[in-house]
Amino acid sequence: MDLATPIGIGVGFGVVFASQIMEGGNPMSLMLPAPLLLVFGTTLLVTLAGGTMQDAKGSLAALKRAFTGNITPASDVVPAVVQLAERARREGLLALEDSLKDIDDEFLVKGVTLAIDGTDPDEVREILESEMIAKKRSDKQSAKFFADAGAYAPTIGIIGTVMGLVHVLENLAKPEELGHLIAAAFIATLWGVMSANVIWLPLGSRLKRLSELEVARMEIVIEGVAAIQAGSNPRVIAQKLTSLLPVGQTVPEAA
């Protein structure tokens, strides 16, 4: 489990509240129900309005992945592909069926299974690439949902502040209440800007990055399966797949 998102968002809010305390304020003064309801409730609703119910359901499912997603480096799949290539070269593609039981990458298992079944290499590539494209589209929509929320939230916060200032003007005859009312009015803007930059936009970026890493792994699998079907030299396969790895990733050394 990669903890970058929960740590980043959690500590980010902690720093905000710590700064409030250092300035002599009370963090609870920021937790006013009306601004919170307006900013978070309206932001989610207008974001929903900009898409479909299916988009919203998919984004909520992706929210869990954003916080608890386990990042599996693309480099981890290279040794598995090379081992499959070595066995396929020695014993043939049909011998790989037993090896699939020890592989936990569903995409790799699917590709090798298609190869074992005698599917034409071009069709195997087309099937796997189509699945990869479909995943990219789904991930893009999930990331867009939170990016859109980040775009709406500050403006909704301003709407809340304007509403609060209207209430202030209605109470000009009560000067003893003006300070509290003005402060409360600006809480909506605070939460609009803060939620956008501490929650929504980071979540959108996180989902986008997770998608990039997963797609990179799928690309390695596609090229690996194609090389296995072609009967390429395992050493050449290893060099080719290693050259496709994202910057900073290295192939794990064999135990």
N, C-alpha and C positions, 0 to 999 in steps of 0.2 A: 504493500500500500504506500503510495507516494503522498506525503503529508504537506507538500508545498502549499496547496490551496487552503486547507484548514489553518495551517500556521500563519500564512500571509494575511488572511482575512481576520482571524482571531486576534493576532498580535496587532494588526492594523487598528482595529477598534480599541484594543487595549491602550495603544499609544494616544489615540484621540482622547479617551477618557482620562488618561494619566495627565495629559496636557491641560485638560479642564481643571483637574485637581490642583496642578501646579500653579495655575492662574488664580486659585482661590475659589473656584466655582464648585458646584455640586453636580456630578454627572447625572443625577436623577432629574435635574432641571431640563435635561435634553430629552427625557423620556415622556413627552406629553402624548397622551393617547390620540388626540385629534390629528395633529400633524403626521404621526406615524401611520394612522389609518389612511389618511388622504394620500400620502406619498406612496406607500407600499401597495395599498389596495388599488388605487387608480393606475399606478404604473403597470401592475400585472394585468389589469383589465384592458387597458388600451393596447398593451403588447399583444394580448390575446385577440383583440379586435383586428390587429394588423395581419393575422394569419388564419389558421384553421384550428379546430378543436384537436385534430390529429397532431398538428404541429406542437400544440401546448402539451399534450400527453407525452409526446416524444421528448420534449424539452425537460419535463419534470423527471422522466426516467434518466435523462442525461445528467440531471443535477446530482444524483447520487454518484454517478461515475466521476463527476468533476471533483467531488470531495474524497472519494474512496478509491478512485481508479488506480489499478495496478499497471504501471508502465513496463511492458516487456520489450526490451531492446530488440531491434531488428537483427542485431549481431547474434543473438541467441539461437536463431533458427539456422544459421549457416552450418554449424557442425552436424545438425540433424539431416540437412539436405545432402551434405557430403557423404555421410554414412549410408544414406539410402542409395546414393549414386554408386558407391563402392559395391554394395551388395547387388544392385541391379546389373552392374557390369559383370559380376562373377556368376550370378545365378539367374539373371533375367528379371523382368518386371514383375512377373507373377510371384516371385519370392518375397516381394516387399509387403505382401498382405499381412504377414505375421509381424513385421516390424512396425506397422501402423498402431499396434496396440500400446506401444510405449511412447507414442507421440501425443502431446496434449494440445497441439495447435490444430484446431478444427479446419482452418483454411488449407493448411498443408495436407492434412489427411484427405480432404475433399479432392484436391488437385491430384495427389498420387493415386487415389482410388479411381478417378477418371482415366488416368494413364493405364492402370492395371486392367481396366475394363476394355481397353483397346480403342478408346476415343481418339479421333484424329487430333494431332498436336495443335493444329490451328483452332479447332473447336474447343479444346481444353483451355487454351489461352483466352479465347473469346468469352468463355463461360466465367473464368476467374476474373478477367478484367471487368466484365459486366457487374459482377458482385462487388468488386472494389469501387467502381464508379457509383453504384447504388449506395454504398456505405459513405462515400465522400459527400454525396448529396444529403443524406440523412444527417450526418454530423454537421454539415454546413448550416442546415436549417436550425439545429439545436443551438449552435453557437450564435446564430443570427438572432434568435429569440432573446437571449440575454444581452446581446449588443444593442438591440432595439430598446430593451428596458433601460439600459444605461443612457440612451439618447433621450428617452422620454422623461426620466426621473427629475433632472434639474429643472425642466420647464414646469413640471407639475409642482415642484417645490416652490417655484416663483408664484404659481397660481395660489398656492396655500398662503404665501406671504401677503399677496394682494388682498385675499379674503380677510386675513388677520388685520391688515391696516384699515380696511373698510370698517371692521369692528372697532378699531381704535378711534376712528373719526366719529363713530356713533357715540363714543363715550368721552368726548372732549370736556364735557361738563364735570367729569369725575377725574381730576388731575392725579389723585392718589392712586388710581388704577392704571394710568397710562404706561408707567414703566414696565409693569408686569405684562400688559397687553402687547406692547411693542416687542418685548423680548420673545413672547410666545409666537408672535407673527413671524419672526425670522427663523424660528425652529424648523419650519417647513422647508425653507430654502436650504438650510443646513443639511437636513436629512435627504433632500433631493440630490444635492451635489455629492454628499458623502456616500449614499447608497449606490450612486452611479459609479463612483470611482473606487469604492472599497468592496463592492459586492458584484454588481451586474457586469461591468466591463471586464474585471478579472475573470469572472466565470466564463464569459464568452471567449476570452483569450485562452483560457485553460482548455476548454473543449476543442478549440481549433488546434491547439498544440497536440493534444492527445490524438486527434484525428490524423495529424501529419505523421506522428510516430507509428500509428497503427497501419496507415497506408504504406509507409516505407517498408514495414515488415511484409505486407501483402505483396509488394512489388518484388521483394527478394524471393518470396515463395513462388511467384509466377515464373520468374526467370529460372529458379532452381528446378521446378517441375519440367519446364521446357528442356532444360539441359539433360535431365535424367532420361526423358523420352528420347532425346537425340543420341543417347549413349556416350555423352562427352566424358572426357577424362576427369575423374574426381578432383584431381589437383587443379586442373584448369577451371572447373566449376567453383572451387573454393576461391581462387584468385578473382574470378569474375564477380562473384557475389560480394566479396570483400570490397571490391572497388565501388560497389553500389551503396555501401553503408553510409548513413548520415555522418557528418563530421563529428569526431569525438568518440565514435563507437568502434570497438575492436572485437575481434572474434575471440571468445573464451578459449583458453588453452585446454586441450584434452586432458582429462584426469589420468 
